[in-house]
Amino acid sequence: MNPKPRTLAVISYLTFIGLIIAYFINREDKSEFATWHIKNMFGLVLILFSSQAIGYSSPLLGTVLWWVAFVSWTLSLVMAAAGKKAGIPWLSEQFQKWFLFLN
């Protein structure tokens, strides 16, 4: 595998700023692999923001969602570094359908 798509995929998992940087670099030289991981991270960011918002009214549910997002992020980062298009069961496939605007 070309190292650039793998590098972009890993960068996309390095904070919200990394996601934005990877998105704009990927727009110039499209990579299906990097796009897949960018969409996955975008979904994880939404779960993280949701966990914070829900945490204000239900601290337990917010904490559970935060841990789900953290474990999913860790798994996805490892898969991106390994050069695999694998992520969160069921959710990753949904993210690919929902976030077509990131193509």
Buried (B, 14 or more C-beta within 10 A) or exposed (E): EEEBBBBBBBBBBEEEEBBEBBBEBBEEEEBEBBBBBBBBBBBBBBBBEBBEEBBEEEEEEBEBBBEBBBEBBEBBBBBBEEBBBBBBEEBBEEBBEBBEEBE
